[in-house]
């Protein structure tokens, strides 16, 4: 979905991070509707977006929400600018396991802090429902994998809006 459904406590934790670490250069990966720009823009020095699906960029007017928008697949994105933090809001589940490992490793090499929200219980989604194959869920991550394999620290676990899917909020760096 172009809008993720993090629990309010997870959103509050991430917004508070930006309140206490303001003036950062932020990269929002998988920007969708631009939710994170709307929530943290006034705390950031700059905020750029990576969004693979051009119709989302146009429909949600991402160029009005971000200082710069890259219409690229994160698996092919080369991070050439300096960022202090990247937000991956409901992104990794849309990648195959090995692809996600490669993306995270590449980001860790370039960006000192990563914030991640992700479903950690079964959450099946077929992208064709949104006319966007990037929306298809390709791998179901567990909390244990995110902490032990990816090296992220758990900040919060809560349920999505309908209470059926567990969503984890994590930080690395």
N, C-alpha and C positions, 0 to 999 in steps of 0.2 A: 504494500500500500504506500502511496506517497506520503501518508501521515502515519507515524508509528504510535503505538499505544502504551507508552511507559506509564507505570504507576506514578502518582503524584509525588510520592516521597523520592523516587529516583530522579524525577525532573528537578525537584527542589535541591537535591544533593548536587546535581550538575550545575544548576544556576548559582548556588552558593559558592561552588568552586570558582566561578567566574567573578562573583562579587568580591571574593577575597584574593583573587589573582587577576586583577584587572589590567587592562592595556596590553593584552596578549594578542599575538597574531594567530588566528584560528583558521583551521581547514575543516570544513564540514563535508564529510564524505557520504554520498548518497543523500543529497539534500532534500529530495522529494518536494514537499510543499514549502520548504524553507522554515520549518518549525524552530530549529535551533538559532537561526539568525534572529527571528522575532524575539526569542527568549534571552539571548546573551549579547546581541549586537552593541548595546549601549555600554557594556563593560569591556568590549574588545577594542584593540587598536585598529585591527582590520579583520574581516571575515571573508574567506573565499569558499567557494563550493565546487565539489566535483559531483556532477549528475550525468549518468549515462544516457538517460532517456530524454531526448530533445523535446518531445511534447510536454514534459513536466516543466522544463525551463521556460517554455513559452506560456503554457497555461497558468502557471503559478508566478509568472513574472519574476523569476529568480534574479534577473539582472537588476531589479529594483531593491532587492533584499540583501544582496551581496556586493562587495567591492569588485570581485572578479568571479566569473563562473566558467568552469571547464566542462565542456560537454565530452566527457571521456569515461570509458570503462575503467574502474579502479584497478583492474588487473593489468591494464596497459599504461596507466598514469605514471608519469615520471615526475616526481616532486623536485622541482628545480628552485623553488622559493624557500625561504626560511620561515618555519612556523614554530610556535611555542607549544601548541596543542592541536590534536586532531580529534574530531568527534566522529565516531562510527555509530550512528543511531540506526539500529536494525539493518545492518549491512551484511555481516559475515554469514548469516544463514542463507544468503542468496548466492553464495559461492560454494564450489566443491571444497572438500576438506583441504586438499593440497593447495588449491588456489588461495584459500584463506590464510594458510600458513605463509605462503609467499608474500601476500599483501601485507600481513602483519610484520613480517621480518623486514620488508622494504621500508615500511613506515617507521619502525623502531630505529632503523639506521639513520633516518633523517629528522625525526620529530621527537623531542624529549619526553612528551607526555601524550598518552592516548586515553580517551574516554570512550567507553563502549556500553551500549545497551543492546540486549539480545534476548530472544526467547530461549528459555532453558528447559521448557517442557514441550511436548509435541505441539507443533504449530504448522499444519500443512497449508500451503498456499500455492495455487497455480497462477502464474503470471498472466496467462491468457485472459483471465477474468478482467484484467485491467488494460489489456492490449499492450502489455509490456512484459516481455519474456524475462527481463531483469528482476521482476517481482517474484519469480518462482523460487520457493525454498528448496535448496539443494542439499543441505546438511543440517542435521539437528545436533547442536552443541549442548553439552552438559556443563553444569557449573564446575564440576571436577576438571574437565578438559580445559575450560577457559582459565582456571587458576593454575593447573599443573602443566599443561602443554603450552599455553600461550603466555603464562606468567603474569596474568592480571590479578589484581586484588579486588575482592568482592566488596562493594559499597552498600548494596541494597538488593533485596529480592522482594518482588511484589507481583500482583496479578494485573493483567490488562483490564480494560474497561468492563468486559463482560465476565471477568473473574475466572476464565477458563485456561488462560495461558500464563505461566510464570515468566516474568521478565527480570533479568539480572542487569544491574548497573555496576560497571567495573572501571578500574583505573590501572594503567601501567605507567611507570616512570616516576 
